[in-house]
Amino acid sequence: MEVFEIEGGGRLEGRLRVNGSKNASLPLMAAALLTDKPVILRDVPDLADIRNMIRLLTELGCEVEADFEPDPDSGERSVTIRPVDETHSHARYEVVRTMRASVCVLGPLLARRGAARVSMPGGCAIGDRPVDLHLRGLEALGARVCLDSGDISVSIPGFETGGRLRGATVFLGGSFGSTVLGTANVLSAATLAEGITMIESAACEPEIVDLAKLLNSMGAKISGAGSPRLVIEGVESLSGADHRVIPDRIEAATLMGAAAITDGALTLDNCPVDAMLAVTEHLRQIGVEIRVGPHEKDLLRATCRVSRGGDLKPVVATTQPHPGFPTDVQAQLMALVSLADGNSVITEKIFPERFLHVPELARMGARLHRQGATVVVSGVRELTGAPVMASDLRASAGLVLAGMAARGVTTINRVYHLDRGYERLEQRLERVGAKIRRVKAEQTVAA
Ligand code: UD1
């Protein structure tokens, strides 16, 4: 098993390019199942989750060409997906269990092939993750839904004789806000439904906007993307498309946190500043300077300079659906304010159990007091290196930030969690001055 060994204390300085978004890429790749023409996606990151999705699409009868060698000019890679055999519609447990986001093939398979069988995604490290809203939405479009031997089975009655999904009004709200992948599923399915669908309380995340953009370029008729009300006028078929994935706002936020916690200065290219205003606003309150060039035309792919203007200040933050503060940056924020001058309050509203990083940060000297879904962080003067355990993707990113700022050596176990969402993170951080290396577990120095 591989671990990261980080020697803390260095400043990060230099320039990095933000990669294409993982969370945008996964539903975009699944949307290719809605056609039999090629869909070309540019700037797809080379990550374990993406490779799992390629494997799943291949099992579902797609030819997938993945060119992960970056283009020398743009730094982008591309993936071309073309369904050639549309007789399969079963996403097996062996694949789904490695990646919960496999569930986003459900809507596209149903709408195009008339049926889909997807192994029920289990819980994960950040708590129970039900799919009831996905199913309720598909049912509202006329799908028959049942649970069979651990699989979710959905079908369109009378598909063989020309039956289609039917446009409908679908309410996707829950007590926490909306569901991102649930919106992706219902939106994708509704593109091929007969008549008009209105999704109310739709997720407003930039990844949904990107999905709607791809679907529209394939011939769908979607309006309202980015707002809680999506209106979809169903069409009979969709064609191929050539689409550039939006940059990863969570990776960008993590790199901003890395610059701030090491008192460094990073220039980030391809940074989606317009999609991360809650993050940049909170970072500014903490004392982080984020400067975007005045002549930037595309604020979803901007260049920005991140540095620190003095001591870190405490903050009050609550995770919320977009455009609120993202749950996927909560752990990184907690690492950062564990070194702030005062008490911060962080409340998790999306996944109330998403605090596996709390005991690990405490092992490094952070002073954290959790009560339910809220953690009070009393800033300390320094963190100290320790062996810690990565538990989920973003929790691990928080530990990397803490490790880079800590005195001494931190070893982070189970870095495969990080590899699901950050491409060769250690190499990129090393390029800008971090002392971080990936080693086999038995080679670590005792920390
Ligand atoms: C996506 C992101 C994930 C991010 C999350 C919230 C991907 C691949 N993953 O996950 O990184 O942390 O959005 O921004 O894009 N819920 C229900 N019923 C449902 C669906 C969801 O109760 O049918 C609840 C969940 O338990 C959670 C909340 O809704 O409390 C939000 O989850 P959701 O937006 O669905 O997360 P994902 O789309 O799975």
Residues whose N, C-alpha, C, O or C-beta is under 5 A from the ligand:
A	BS01	UD1	N23 A101 D128 R129 P130 V131 D132 L133 H134 G174 F176 S178 T179 V180 L181 G182 T327 D328 I350 F351
